[in-house]
Every structure is written in C-alpha cells, then in structure tokens.
Amino acid sequence: MSKTVELPDDLLAAVSDLALQQGTTSEQIIEEATRRHIALKRFDSFVRANEEQARSLGIEESHVPGLVNQYRREQRNRS
C-alpha cells in the first residue's frame, strides 16, 4: 500500500540530509521513524494501562521489587 504525505520543507530537508548521511533513502528514514513512533505510542499506552491497574490494586512503585521477588519464588516452587 502506498500513501503520499506532505512534510514541512525543514523536516523534509532534515530527512533528506539524514538519508544521505546514512546511505539510505528518505522513504526508509520515514518508514523507520513511523515504526518507532507507533511502537513508542503502543508502549506508552501499555504503561498507562498497567499504572492504572496498579493504582486500582493499591500497588505503589516501592512495592514492585518485593512483588517481583515473590513472583519469582512462586515460579521456582512450581518446578
């Protein structure tokens, strides 16, 4: 699938410069940047959802190391 996207001149120039420096194409730079942006947004969403879940369970950041250790002990005992 193909889509034409307009970019401001300064951004397009920066992409072109980077592509030249890296020996690749502007299209590849934009594709990689888009993939990274999507991955970052998905990760941010995952973190927010888990922060909300932790809050609803009364879990604070300081509890995490103990919970991780507890989980690991339980997993070892299963073996």
mmJSON file of the N, C-alpha and C atoms, coordinates in Angstrom:
{"data_MODEL":{"atom_site":{
"group_PDB":["ATOM","ATOM","ATOM","ATOM","ATOM","ATOM","ATOM","ATOM","ATOM","ATOM","ATOM","ATOM","ATOM","ATOM","ATOM","ATOM","ATOM","ATOM","ATOM","ATOM","ATOM","ATOM","ATOM","ATOM","ATOM","ATOM","ATOM","ATOM","ATOM","ATOM","ATOM","ATOM","ATOM","ATOM","ATOM","ATOM","ATOM","ATOM","ATOM","ATOM","ATOM","ATOM","ATOM","ATOM","ATOM","ATOM","ATOM","ATOM","ATOM","ATOM","ATOM","ATOM","ATOM","ATOM","ATOM","ATOM","ATOM","ATOM","ATOM","ATOM","ATOM","ATOM","ATOM","ATOM","ATOM","ATOM","ATOM","ATOM","ATOM","ATOM","ATOM","ATOM","ATOM","ATOM","ATOM","ATOM","ATOM","ATOM","ATOM","ATOM","ATOM","ATOM","ATOM","ATOM","ATOM","ATOM","ATOM","ATOM","ATOM","ATOM","ATOM","ATOM","ATOM","ATOM","ATOM","ATOM","ATOM","ATOM","ATOM","ATOM","ATOM","ATOM","ATOM","ATOM","ATOM","ATOM","ATOM","ATOM","ATOM","ATOM","ATOM","ATOM","ATOM","ATOM","ATOM","ATOM","ATOM","ATOM","ATOM","ATOM","ATOM","ATOM","ATOM","ATOM","ATOM","ATOM","ATOM","ATOM","ATOM","ATOM","ATOM","ATOM","ATOM","ATOM","ATOM","ATOM","ATOM","ATOM","ATOM","ATOM","ATOM","ATOM","ATOM","ATOM","ATOM","ATOM","ATOM","ATOM","ATOM","ATOM","ATOM","ATOM","ATOM","ATOM","ATOM","ATOM","ATOM","ATOM","ATOM","ATOM","ATOM","ATOM","ATOM","ATOM","ATOM","ATOM","ATOM","ATOM","ATOM","ATOM","ATOM","ATOM","ATOM","ATOM","ATOM","ATOM","ATOM","ATOM","ATOM","ATOM","ATOM","ATOM","ATOM","ATOM","ATOM","ATOM","ATOM","ATOM","ATOM","ATOM","ATOM","ATOM","ATOM","ATOM","ATOM","ATOM","ATOM","ATOM","ATOM","ATOM","ATOM","ATOM","ATOM","ATOM","ATOM","ATOM","ATOM","ATOM","ATOM","ATOM","ATOM","ATOM","ATOM","ATOM","ATOM","ATOM","ATOM","ATOM","ATOM","ATOM","ATOM","ATOM","ATOM","ATOM","ATOM","ATOM","ATOM","ATOM","ATOM","ATOM","ATOM","ATOM","ATOM","ATOM","ATOM","ATOM","ATOM"],
"id":[1,2,3,4,5,6,7,8,9,10,11,12,13,14,15,16,17,18,19,20,21,22,23,24,25,26,27,28,29,30,31,32,33,34,35,36,37,38,39,40,41,42,43,44,45,46,47,48,49,50,51,52,53,54,55,56,57,58,59,60,61,62,63,64,65,66,67,68,69,70,71,72,73,74,75,76,77,78,79,80,81,82,83,84,85,86,87,88,89,90,91,92,93,94,95,96,97,98,99,100,101,102,103,104,105,106,107,108,109,110,111,112,113,114,115,116,117,118,119,120,121,122,123,124,125,126,127,128,129,130,131,132,133,134,135,136,137,138,139,140,141,142,143,144,145,146,147,148,149,150,151,152,153,154,155,156,157,158,159,160,161,162,163,164,165,166,167,168,169,170,171,172,173,174,175,176,177,178,179,180,181,182,183,184,185,186,187,188,189,190,191,192,193,194,195,196,197,198,199,200,201,202,203,204,205,206,207,208,209,210,211,212,213,214,215,216,217,218,219,220,221,222,223,224,225,226,227,228,229,230,231,232,233,234,235,236,237],
"type_symbol":["N","C","C","N","C","C","N","C","C","N","C","C","N","C","C","N","C","C","N","C","C","N","C","C","N","C","C","N","C","C","N","C","C","N","C","C","N","C","C","N","C","C","N","C","C","N","C","C","N","C","C","N","C","C","N","C","C","N","C","C","N","C","C","N","C","C","N","C","C","N","C","C","N","C","C","N","C","C","N","C","C","N","C","C","N","C","C","N","C","C","N","C","C","N","C","C","N","C","C","N","C","C","N","C","C","N","C","C","N","C","C","N","C","C","N","C","C","N","C","C","N","C","C","N","C","C","N","C","C","N","C","C","N","C","C","N","C","C","N","C","C","N","C","C","N","C","C","N","C","C","N","C","C","N","C","C","N","C","C","N","C","C","N","C","C","N","C","C","N","C","C","N","C","C","N","C","C","N","C","C","N","C","C","N","C","C","N","C","C","N","C","C","N","C","C","N","C","C","N","C","C","N","C","C","N","C","C","N","C","C","N","C","C","N","C","C","N","C","C","N","C","C","N","C","C","N","C","C","N","C","C","N","C","C","N","C","C"],
"label_atom_id":["N","CA","C","N","CA","C","N","CA","C","N","CA","C","N","CA","C","N","CA","C","N","CA","C","N","CA","C","N","CA","C","N","CA","C","N","CA","C","N","CA","C","N","CA","C","N","CA","C","N","CA","C","N","CA","C","N","CA","C","N","CA","C","N","CA","C","N","CA","C","N","CA","C","N","CA","C","N","CA","C","N","CA","C","N","CA","C","N","CA","C","N","CA","C","N","CA","C","N","CA","C","N","CA","C","N","CA","C","N","CA","C","N","CA","C","N","CA","C","N","CA","C","N","CA","C","N","CA","C","N","CA","C","N","CA","C","N","CA","C","N","CA","C","N","CA","C","N","CA","C","N","CA","C","N","CA","C","N","CA","C","N","CA","C","N","CA","C","N","CA","C","N","CA","C","N","CA","C","N","CA","C","N","CA","C","N","CA","C","N","CA","C","N","CA","C","N","CA","C","N","CA","C","N","CA","C","N","CA","C","N","CA","C","N","CA","C","N","CA","C","N","CA","C","N","CA","C","N","CA","C","N","CA","C","N","CA","C","N","CA","C","N","CA","C","N","CA","C","N","CA","C","N","CA","C","N","CA","C","N","CA","C","N","CA","C","N","CA","C","N","CA","C","N","CA","C"],
"label_alt_id":[null,null,null,null,null,null,null,null,null,null,null,null,null,null,null,null,null,null,null,null,null,null,null,null,null,null,null,null,null,null,null,null,null,null,null,null,null,null,null,null,null,null,null,null,null,null,null,null,null,null,null,null,null,null,null,null,null,null,null,null,null,null,null,null,null,null,null,null,null,null,null,null,null,null,null,null,null,null,null,null,null,null,null,null,null,null,null,null,null,null,null,null,null,null,null,null,null,null,null,null,null,null,null,null,null,null,null,null,null,null,null,null,null,null,null,null,null,null,null,null,null,null,null,null,null,null,null,null,null,null,null,null,null,null,null,null,null,null,null,null,null,null,null,null,null,null,null,null,null,null,null,null,null,null,null,null,null,null,null,null,null,null,null,null,null,null,null,null,null,null,null,null,null,null,null,null,null,null,null,null,null,null,null,null,null,null,null,null,null,null,null,null,null,null,null,null,null,null,null,null,null,null,null,null,null,null,null,null,null,null,null,null,null,null,null,null,null,null,null,null,null,null,null,null,null,null,null,null,null,null,null,null,null,null,null,null,null],
"label_comp_id":["MET","MET","MET","SER","SER","SER","LYS","LYS","LYS","THR","THR","THR","VAL","VAL","VAL","GLU","GLU","GLU","LEU","LEU","LEU","PRO","PRO","PRO","ASP","ASP","ASP","ASP","ASP","ASP","LEU","LEU","LEU","LEU","LEU","LEU","ALA","ALA","ALA","ALA","ALA","ALA","VAL","VAL","VAL","SER","SER","SER","ASP","ASP","ASP","LEU","LEU","LEU","ALA","ALA","ALA","LEU","LEU","LEU","GLN","GLN","GLN","GLN","GLN","GLN","GLY","GLY","GLY","THR","THR","THR","THR","THR","THR","SER","SER","SER","GLU","GLU","GLU","GLN","GLN","GLN","ILE","ILE","ILE","ILE","ILE","ILE","GLU","GLU","GLU","GLU","GLU","GLU","ALA","ALA","ALA","THR","THR","THR","ARG","ARG","ARG","ARG","ARG","ARG","HIS","HIS","HIS","ILE","ILE","ILE","ALA","ALA","ALA","LEU","LEU","LEU","LYS","LYS","LYS","ARG","ARG","ARG","PHE","PHE","PHE","ASP","ASP","ASP","SER","SER","SER","PHE","PHE","PHE","VAL","VAL","VAL","ARG","ARG","ARG","ALA","ALA","ALA","ASN","ASN","ASN","GLU","GLU","GLU","GLU","GLU","GLU","GLN","GLN","GLN","ALA","ALA","ALA","ARG","ARG","ARG","SER","SER","SER","LEU","LEU","LEU","GLY","GLY","GLY","ILE","ILE","ILE","GLU","GLU","GLU","GLU","GLU","GLU","SER","SER","SER","HIS","HIS","HIS","VAL","VAL","VAL","PRO","PRO","PRO","GLY","GLY","GLY","LEU","LEU","LEU","VAL","VAL","VAL","ASN","ASN","ASN","GLN","GLN","GLN","TYR","TYR","TYR","ARG","ARG","ARG","ARG","ARG","ARG","GLU","GLU","GLU","GLN","GLN","GLN","ARG","ARG","ARG","ASN","ASN","ASN","ARG","ARG","ARG","SER","SER","SER"],
"label_asym_id":["A","A","A","A","A","A","A","A","A","A","A","A","A","A","A","A","A","A","A","A","A","A","A","A","A","A","A","A","A","A","A","A","A","A","A","A","A","A","A","A","A","A","A","A","A","A","A","A","A","A","A","A","A","A","A","A","A","A","A","A","A","A","A","A","A","A","A","A","A","A","A","A","A","A","A","A","A","A","A","A","A","A","A","A","A","A","A","A","A","A","A","A","A","A","A","A","A","A","A","A","A","A","A","A","A","A","A","A","A","A","A","A","A","A","A","A","A","A","A","A","A","A","A","A","A","A","A","A","A","A","A","A","A","A","A","A","A","A","A","A","A","A","A","A","A","A","A","A","A","A","A","A","A","A","A","A","A","A","A","A","A","A","A","A","A","A","A","A","A","A","A","A","A","A","A","A","A","A","A","A","A","A","A","A","A","A","A","A","A","A","A","A","A","A","A","A","A","A","A","A","A","A","A","A","A","A","A","A","A","A","A","A","A","A","A","A","A","A","A","A","A","A","A","A","A","A","A","A","A","A","A","A","A","A","A","A","A"],
"label_entity_id":["1","1","1","1","1","1","1","1","1","1","1","1","1","1","1","1","1","1","1","1","1","1","1","1","1","1","1","1","1","1","1","1","1","1","1","1","1","1","1","1","1","1","1","1","1","1","1","1","1","1","1","1","1","1","1","1","1","1","1","1","1","1","1","1","1","1","1","1","1","1","1","1","1","1","1","1","1","1","1","1","1","1","1","1","1","1","1","1","1","1","1","1","1","1","1","1","1","1","1","1","1","1","1","1","1","1","1","1","1","1","1","1","1","1","1","1","1","1","1","1","1","1","1","1","1","1","1","1","1","1","1","1","1","1","1","1","1","1","1","1","1","1","1","1","1","1","1","1","1","1","1","1","1","1","1","1","1","1","1","1","1","1","1","1","1","1","1","1","1","1","1","1","1","1","1","1","1","1","1","1","1","1","1","1","1","1","1","1","1","1","1","1","1","1","1","1","1","1","1","1","1","1","1","1","1","1","1","1","1","1","1","1","1","1","1","1","1","1","1","1","1","1","1","1","1","1","1","1","1","1","1","1","1","1","1","1","1"],
"label_seq_id":[1,1,1,2,2,2,3,3,3,4,4,4,5,5,5,6,6,6,7,7,7,8,8,8,9,9,9,10,10,10,11,11,11,12,12,12,13,13,13,14,14,14,15,15,15,16,16,16,17,17,17,18,18,18,19,19,19,20,20,20,21,21,21,22,22,22,23,23,23,24,24,24,25,25,25,26,26,26,27,27,27,28,28,28,29,29,29,30,30,30,31,31,31,32,32,32,33,33,33,34,34,34,35,35,35,36,36,36,37,37,37,38,38,38,39,39,39,40,40,40,41,41,41,42,42,42,43,43,43,44,44,44,45,45,45,46,46,46,47,47,47,48,48,48,49,49,49,50,50,50,51,51,51,52,52,52,53,53,53,54,54,54,55,55,55,56,56,56,57,57,57,58,58,58,59,59,59,60,60,60,61,61,61,62,62,62,63,63,63,64,64,64,65,65,65,66,66,66,67,67,67,68,68,68,69,69,69,70,70,70,71,71,71,72,72,72,73,73,73,74,74,74,75,75,75,76,76,76,77,77,77,78,78,78,79,79,79],
"pdbx_PDB_ins_code":[null,null,null,null,null,null,null,null,null,null,null,null,null,null,null,null,null,null,null,null,null,null,null,null,null,null,null,null,null,null,null,null,null,null,null,null,null,null,null,null,null,null,null,null,null,null,null,null,null,null,null,null,null,null,null,null,null,null,null,null,null,null,null,null,null,null,null,null,null,null,null,null,null,null,null,null,null,null,null,null,null,null,null,null,null,null,null,null,null,null,null,null,null,null,null,null,null,null,null,null,null,null,null,null,null,null,null,null,null,null,null,null,null,null,null,null,null,null,null,null,null,null,null,null,null,null,null,null,null,null,null,null,null,null,null,null,null,null,null,null,null,null,null,null,null,null,null,null,null,null,null,null,null,null,null,null,null,null,null,null,null,null,null,null,null,null,null,null,null,null,null,null,null,null,null,null,null,null,null,null,null,null,null,null,null,null,null,null,null,null,null,null,null,null,null,null,null,null,null,null,null,null,null,null,null,null,null,null,null,null,null,null,null,null,null,null,null,null,null,null,null,null,null,null,null,null,null,null,null,null,null,null,null,null,null,null,null],
"Cartn_x":[0.852,0.0,0.902,0.447,1.227,0.362,1.009,0.304,1.245,0.76,1.55,1.324,2.427,2.355,3.136,2.572,3.282,3.987,5.23,6.019,6.474,6.618,7.171,8.57,8.938,10.224,11.408,11.404,12.54,12.663,11.534,11.549,11.985,11.491,11.88,13.379,13.914,15.346,16.149,15.681,16.373,16.354,15.227,15.117,16.061,16.073,16.956,18.419,18.794,20.172,20.548,19.664,19.923,20.053,19.185,19.247,20.579,21.021,22.294,23.446,23.42,24.462,24.493,23.329,23.244,23.268,23.342,23.375,22.1,20.985,19.69,18.751,17.485,16.523,15.672,15.11,14.184,13.004,12.536,11.411,11.737,12.964,13.353,13.47,13.986,14.073,12.675,11.76,10.392,9.695,9.905,9.294,9.81,11.121,11.689,11.176,11.135,10.652,9.187,8.4,6.981,6.82,7.573,7.509,7.912,8.975,9.426,8.376,7.778,6.755,5.561,5.116,3.986,4.34,5.538,5.965,6.009,6.513,6.581,5.186,4.269,2.898,2.228,2.466,1.894,2.481,3.793,4.43,3.88,3.746,3.182,1.781,0.991,-0.371,-0.347,0.561,0.725,1.096,2.038,2.479,1.322,0.603,-0.526,-1.577,-1.906,-2.912,-2.456,-1.184,-0.683,-0.538,-0.226,-0.199,-1.597,-2.595,-3.977,-4.378,-3.992,-4.296,-3.614,-2.36,-1.619,-2.277,-2.668,-3.346,-4.636,-5.391,-6.671,-6.451,-5.274,-4.947,-4.188,-3.91,-3.191,-1.695,-1.171,0.256,0.996,2.044,2.888,4.228,4.948,6.23,7.18,7.14,8.036,7.711,6.511,6.114,6.658,7.042,7.374,8.518,9.659,10.735,10.286,9.538,9.039,8.075,7.211,6.268,6.983,8.014,8.797,9.486,10.091,10.749,9.76,8.593,7.556,7.15,6.934,6.553,7.635,8.892,9.989,10.062,9.86,9.855,8.744,7.572,6.438,6.713,7.363,7.686,8.715,9.702,10.714,10.053,9.116,8.447,7.542,7.12,6.283,7.072,8.369,9.213,9.42],
"Cartn_y":[-1.167,0.0,1.236,2.262,3.48,4.674,5.678,6.885,8.065,9.126,10.344,11.206,11.685,12.5,13.776,14.894,16.167,16.481,16.935,17.331,18.772,19.491,20.851,20.789,21.831,21.854,21.576,22.163,21.958,20.504,19.845,18.44,17.552,17.842,17.073,17.219,18.421,18.649,17.849,17.815,17.054,15.562,15.078,13.664,13.356,14.218,14.024,14.03,14.957,15.021,13.754,13.293,12.086,10.87,10.789,9.675,9.675,10.832,10.948,10.513,10.974,10.612,9.107,8.487,7.074,6.164,6.759,5.962,5.18,5.809,5.158,6.14,5.833,6.709,7.453,8.552,9.305,8.431,7.616,6.729,5.764,5.229,4.297,5.007,6.236,7.015,7.269,7.673,7.968,6.696,5.582,4.312,3.9,3.971,3.605,4.529,5.814,6.776,6.508,6.185,5.899,4.631,3.59,2.338,2.575,3.343,3.635,4.449,5.409,6.246,5.391,4.504,3.628,2.72,2.149,1.28,2.056,3.276,4.1,4.418,4.76,5.067,3.837,2.659,1.425,1.132,1.341,1.119,2.085,3.354,4.353,3.951,3.46,3.033,1.834,0.899,-0.267,0.171,1.09,1.579,2.259,3.136,3.833,2.852,1.86,0.875,0.107,-0.255,-1.004,-0.126,1.152,2.076,2.209,2.3,2.399,1.129,-0.01,-1.295,-1.374,-0.968,-0.996,-0.078,1.116,2.055,1.448,0.797,0.213,-0.92,-1.554,-2.634,-2.13,-0.833,-0.255,-0.533,-0.873,-1.167,0.121,0.383,1.547,1.09,2.022,1.691,1.02,1.444,0.861,-0.603,-1.051,-2.441,-3.381,-2.835,-3.661,-4.645,-4.229,-5.217,-6.413,-6.166,-7.264,-8.16,-7.571,-8.369,-9.219,-8.646,-9.402,-10.574,-10.329,-11.412,-12.49,-12.079,-13.034,-13.885,-13.247,-13.967,-14.98,-14.554,-15.45,-16.65,-16.418,-17.531,-18.517,-17.971,-18.836,-19.644,-19.03,-19.74,-20.842,-20.56,-21.592,-22.757,-22.469,-23.524,-24.392,-23.88,-24.659,-25.78,-25.579,-26.55,-27.814],
"Cartn_z":[0.0,0.0,0.0,-0.637,-0.761,-0.378,0.207,0.633,0.455,-0.111,-0.25,0.979,1.564,2.771,2.526,2.952,2.822,4.136,4.018,5.181,5.007,6.11,6.011,5.391,4.691,3.986,4.902,6.107,7.007,7.451,7.683,8.09,6.928,5.751,4.574,4.302,4.485,4.296,5.325,6.569,7.61,7.305,6.827,6.452,5.29,4.303,3.148,3.557,4.432,4.921,5.674,6.531,7.298,6.384,5.401,4.452,3.711,3.306,2.608,3.517,4.771,5.736,5.993,6.02,6.351,5.127,3.962,2.74,2.492,2.784,2.596,1.9,1.858,1.19,2.208,1.774,2.629,3.026,2.107,2.384,3.515,3.506,4.56,5.909,5.91,7.142,7.7,6.842,7.277,7.752,7.058,7.477,8.858,9.059,10.355,11.463,11.183,12.179,12.529,11.53,11.764,12.591,12.265,13.043,14.494,14.695,16.06,16.815,16.134,16.767,17.195,16.323,16.646,17.821,17.813,18.913,20.231,20.191,21.391,21.918,21.024,21.444,22.046,21.448,21.998,23.378,23.527,24.821,25.862,25.496,26.421,26.864,25.925,26.233,27.191,26.95,27.815,29.232,29.334,30.647,31.371,30.675,31.301,31.811,30.998,31.397,32.635,32.685,33.826,35.063,34.876,36.017,36.621,35.756,36.234,36.981,36.436,37.085,38.448,38.511,39.774,40.797,40.361,41.276,41.823,40.938,41.374,42.371,42.323,43.255,44.48,44.517,45.641,45.617,44.454,44.319,44.019,44.788,44.572,44.002,43.422,42.803,43.791,45.03,46.037,46.333,45.977,46.191,45.115,43.976,42.811,43.071,43.623,43.836,44.679,45.737,46.572,45.827,45.018,44.232,43.186,42.583,41.597,42.283,43.435,44.174,44.58,45.03,45.411,44.207,43.065,41.854,41.469,41.532,41.168,42.112,43.397,44.362,44.025,43.72,43.379,42.124,41.138,39.903,40.151,40.995,41.326,42.068,42.934,43.715,42.857,41.725,40.814,40.149,40.017,39.299,40.083],
"occupancy":[1.0,1.0,1.0,1.0,1.0,1.0,1.0,1.0,1.0,1.0,1.0,1.0,1.0,1.0,1.0,1.0,1.0,1.0,1.0,1.0,1.0,1.0,1.0,1.0,1.0,1.0,1.0,1.0,1.0,1.0,1.0,1.0,1.0,1.0,1.0,1.0,1.0,1.0,1.0,1.0,1.0,1.0,1.0,1.0,1.0,1.0,1.0,1.0,1.0,1.0,1.0,1.0,1.0,1.0,1.0,1.0,1.0,1.0,1.0,1.0,1.0,1.0,1.0,1.0,1.0,1.0,1.0,1.0,1.0,1.0,1.0,1.0,1.0,1.0,1.0,1.0,1.0,1.0,1.0,1.0,1.0,1.0,1.0,1.0,1.0,1.0,1.0,1.0,1.0,1.0,1.0,1.0,1.0,1.0,1.0,1.0,1.0,1.0,1.0,1.0,1.0,1.0,1.0,1.0,1.0,1.0,1.0,1.0,1.0,1.0,1.0,1.0,1.0,1.0,1.0,1.0,1.0,1.0,1.0,1.0,1.0,1.0,1.0,1.0,1.0,1.0,1.0,1.0,1.0,1.0,1.0,1.0,1.0,1.0,1.0,1.0,1.0,1.0,1.0,1.0,1.0,1.0,1.0,1.0,1.0,1.0,1.0,1.0,1.0,1.0,1.0,1.0,1.0,1.0,1.0,1.0,1.0,1.0,1.0,1.0,1.0,1.0,1.0,1.0,1.0,1.0,1.0,1.0,1.0,1.0,1.0,1.0,1.0,1.0,1.0,1.0,1.0,1.0,1.0,1.0,1.0,1.0,1.0,1.0,1.0,1.0,1.0,1.0,1.0,1.0,1.0,1.0,1.0,1.0,1.0,1.0,1.0,1.0,1.0,1.0,1.0,1.0,1.0,1.0,1.0,1.0,1.0,1.0,1.0,1.0,1.0,1.0,1.0,1.0,1.0,1.0,1.0,1.0,1.0,1.0,1.0,1.0,1.0,1.0,1.0,1.0,1.0,1.0,1.0,1.0,1.0,1.0,1.0,1.0,1.0,1.0,1.0],
"B_iso_or_equiv":[0.0,0.0,0.0,0.0,0.0,0.0,0.0,0.0,0.0,0.0,0.0,0.0,0.0,0.0,0.0,0.0,0.0,0.0,0.0,0.0,0.0,0.0,0.0,0.0,0.0,0.0,0.0,0.0,0.0,0.0,0.0,0.0,0.0,0.0,0.0,0.0,0.0,0.0,0.0,0.0,0.0,0.0,0.0,0.0,0.0,0.0,0.0,0.0,0.0,0.0,0.0,0.0,0.0,0.0,0.0,0.0,0.0,0.0,0.0,0.0,0.0,0.0,0.0,0.0,0.0,0.0,0.0,0.0,0.0,0.0,0.0,0.0,0.0,0.0,0.0,0.0,0.0,0.0,0.0,0.0,0.0,0.0,0.0,0.0,0.0,0.0,0.0,0.0,0.0,0.0,0.0,0.0,0.0,0.0,0.0,0.0,0.0,0.0,0.0,0.0,0.0,0.0,0.0,0.0,0.0,0.0,0.0,0.0,0.0,0.0,0.0,0.0,0.0,0.0,0.0,0.0,0.0,0.0,0.0,0.0,0.0,0.0,0.0,0.0,0.0,0.0,0.0,0.0,0.0,0.0,0.0,0.0,0.0,0.0,0.0,0.0,0.0,0.0,0.0,0.0,0.0,0.0,0.0,0.0,0.0,0.0,0.0,0.0,0.0,0.0,0.0,0.0,0.0,0.0,0.0,0.0,0.0,0.0,0.0,0.0,0.0,0.0,0.0,0.0,0.0,0.0,0.0,0.0,0.0,0.0,0.0,0.0,0.0,0.0,0.0,0.0,0.0,0.0,0.0,0.0,0.0,0.0,0.0,0.0,0.0,0.0,0.0,0.0,0.0,0.0,0.0,0.0,0.0,0.0,0.0,0.0,0.0,0.0,0.0,0.0,0.0,0.0,0.0,0.0,0.0,0.0,0.0,0.0,0.0,0.0,0.0,0.0,0.0,0.0,0.0,0.0,0.0,0.0,0.0,0.0,0.0,0.0,0.0,0.0,0.0,0.0,0.0,0.0,0.0,0.0,0.0,0.0,0.0,0.0,0.0,0.0,0.0],
"pdbx_formal_charge":[null,null,null,null,null,null,null,null,null,null,null,null,null,null,null,null,null,null,null,null,null,null,null,null,null,null,null,null,null,null,null,null,null,null,null,null,null,null,null,null,null,null,null,null,null,null,null,null,null,null,null,null,null,null,null,null,null,null,null,null,null,null,null,null,null,null,null,null,null,null,null,null,null,null,null,null,null,null,null,null,null,null,null,null,null,null,null,null,null,null,null,null,null,null,null,null,null,null,null,null,null,null,null,null,null,null,null,null,null,null,null,null,null,null,null,null,null,null,null,null,null,null,null,null,null,null,null,null,null,null,null,null,null,null,null,null,null,null,null,null,null,null,null,null,null,null,null,null,null,null,null,null,null,null,null,null,null,null,null,null,null,null,null,null,null,null,null,null,null,null,null,null,null,null,null,null,null,null,null,null,null,null,null,null,null,null,null,null,null,null,null,null,null,null,null,null,null,null,null,null,null,null,null,null,null,null,null,null,null,null,null,null,null,null,null,null,null,null,null,null,null,null,null,null,null,null,null,null,null,null,null,null,null,null,null,null,null],
"auth_seq_id":[1,1,1,2,2,2,3,3,3,4,4,4,5,5,5,6,6,6,7,7,7,8,8,8,9,9,9,10,10,10,11,11,11,12,12,12,13,13,13,14,14,14,15,15,15,16,16,16,17,17,17,18,18,18,19,19,19,20,20,20,21,21,21,22,22,22,23,23,23,24,24,24,25,25,25,26,26,26,27,27,27,28,28,28,29,29,29,30,30,30,31,31,31,32,32,32,33,33,33,34,34,34,35,35,35,36,36,36,37,37,37,38,38,38,39,39,39,40,40,40,41,41,41,42,42,42,43,43,43,44,44,44,45,45,45,46,46,46,47,47,47,48,48,48,49,49,49,50,50,50,51,51,51,52,52,52,53,53,53,54,54,54,55,55,55,56,56,56,57,57,57,58,58,58,59,59,59,60,60,60,61,61,61,62,62,62,63,63,63,64,64,64,65,65,65,66,66,66,67,67,67,68,68,68,69,69,69,70,70,70,71,71,71,72,72,72,73,73,73,74,74,74,75,75,75,76,76,76,77,77,77,78,78,78,79,79,79],
"auth_comp_id":["MET","MET","MET","SER","SER","SER","LYS","LYS","LYS","THR","THR","THR","VAL","VAL","VAL","GLU","GLU","GLU","LEU","LEU","LEU","PRO","PRO","PRO","ASP","ASP","ASP","ASP","ASP","ASP","LEU","LEU","LEU","LEU","LEU","LEU","ALA","ALA","ALA","ALA","ALA","ALA","VAL","VAL","VAL","SER","SER","SER","ASP","ASP","ASP","LEU","LEU","LEU","ALA","ALA","ALA","LEU","LEU","LEU","GLN","GLN","GLN","GLN","GLN","GLN","GLY","GLY","GLY","THR","THR","THR","THR","THR","THR","SER","SER","SER","GLU","GLU","GLU","GLN","GLN","GLN","ILE","ILE","ILE","ILE","ILE","ILE","GLU","GLU","GLU","GLU","GLU","GLU","ALA","ALA","ALA","THR","THR","THR","ARG","ARG","ARG","ARG","ARG","ARG","HIS","HIS","HIS","ILE","ILE","ILE","ALA","ALA","ALA","LEU","LEU","LEU","LYS","LYS","LYS","ARG","ARG","ARG","PHE","PHE","PHE","ASP","ASP","ASP","SER","SER","SER","PHE","PHE","PHE","VAL","VAL","VAL","ARG","ARG","ARG","ALA","ALA","ALA","ASN","ASN","ASN","GLU","GLU","GLU","GLU","GLU","GLU","GLN","GLN","GLN","ALA","ALA","ALA","ARG","ARG","ARG","SER","SER","SER","LEU","LEU","LEU","GLY","GLY","GLY","ILE","ILE","ILE","GLU","GLU","GLU","GLU","GLU","GLU","SER","SER","SER","HIS","HIS","HIS","VAL","VAL","VAL","PRO","PRO","PRO","GLY","GLY","GLY","LEU","LEU","LEU","VAL","VAL","VAL","ASN","ASN","ASN","GLN","GLN","GLN","TYR","TYR","TYR","ARG","ARG","ARG","ARG","ARG","ARG","GLU","GLU","GLU","GLN","GLN","GLN","ARG","ARG","ARG","ASN","ASN","ASN","ARG","ARG","ARG","SER","SER","SER"],
"auth_asym_id":["A","A","A","A","A","A","A","A","A","A","A","A","A","A","A","A","A","A","A","A","A","A","A","A","A","A","A","A","A","A","A","A","A","A","A","A","A","A","A","A","A","A","A","A","A","A","A","A","A","A","A","A","A","A","A","A","A","A","A","A","A","A","A","A","A","A","A","A","A","A","A","A","A","A","A","A","A","A","A","A","A","A","A","A","A","A","A","A","A","A","A","A","A","A","A","A","A","A","A","A","A","A","A","A","A","A","A","A","A","A","A","A","A","A","A","A","A","A","A","A","A","A","A","A","A","A","A","A","A","A","A","A","A","A","A","A","A","A","A","A","A","A","A","A","A","A","A","A","A","A","A","A","A","A","A","A","A","A","A","A","A","A","A","A","A","A","A","A","A","A","A","A","A","A","A","A","A","A","A","A","A","A","A","A","A","A","A","A","A","A","A","A","A","A","A","A","A","A","A","A","A","A","A","A","A","A","A","A","A","A","A","A","A","A","A","A","A","A","A","A","A","A","A","A","A","A","A","A","A","A","A","A","A","A","A","A","A"],
"auth_atom_id":["N","CA","C","N","CA","C","N","CA","C","N","CA","C","N","CA","C","N","CA","C","N","CA","C","N","CA","C","N","CA","C","N","CA","C","N","CA","C","N","CA","C","N","CA","C","N","CA","C","N","CA","C","N","CA","C","N","CA","C","N","CA","C","N","CA","C","N","CA","C","N","CA","C","N","CA","C","N","CA","C","N","CA","C","N","CA","C","N","CA","C","N","CA","C","N","CA","C","N","CA","C","N","CA","C","N","CA","C","N","CA","C","N","CA","C","N","CA","C","N","CA","C","N","CA","C","N","CA","C","N","CA","C","N","CA","C","N","CA","C","N","CA","C","N","CA","C","N","CA","C","N","CA","C","N","CA","C","N","CA","C","N","CA","C","N","CA","C","N","CA","C","N","CA","C","N","CA","C","N","CA","C","N","CA","C","N","CA","C","N","CA","C","N","CA","C","N","CA","C","N","CA","C","N","CA","C","N","CA","C","N","CA","C","N","CA","C","N","CA","C","N","CA","C","N","CA","C","N","CA","C","N","CA","C","N","CA","C","N","CA","C","N","CA","C","N","CA","C","N","CA","C","N","CA","C","N","CA","C","N","CA","C","N","CA","C","N","CA","C","N","CA","C","N","CA","C"],
"pdbx_PDB_model_num":[1,1,1,1,1,1,1,1,1,1,1,1,1,1,1,1,1,1,1,1,1,1,1,1,1,1,1,1,1,1,1,1,1,1,1,1,1,1,1,1,1,1,1,1,1,1,1,1,1,1,1,1,1,1,1,1,1,1,1,1,1,1,1,1,1,1,1,1,1,1,1,1,1,1,1,1,1,1,1,1,1,1,1,1,1,1,1,1,1,1,1,1,1,1,1,1,1,1,1,1,1,1,1,1,1,1,1,1,1,1,1,1,1,1,1,1,1,1,1,1,1,1,1,1,1,1,1,1,1,1,1,1,1,1,1,1,1,1,1,1,1,1,1,1,1,1,1,1,1,1,1,1,1,1,1,1,1,1,1,1,1,1,1,1,1,1,1,1,1,1,1,1,1,1,1,1,1,1,1,1,1,1,1,1,1,1,1,1,1,1,1,1,1,1,1,1,1,1,1,1,1,1,1,1,1,1,1,1,1,1,1,1,1,1,1,1,1,1,1,1,1,1,1,1,1,1,1,1,1,1,1,1,1,1,1,1,1]
}}}
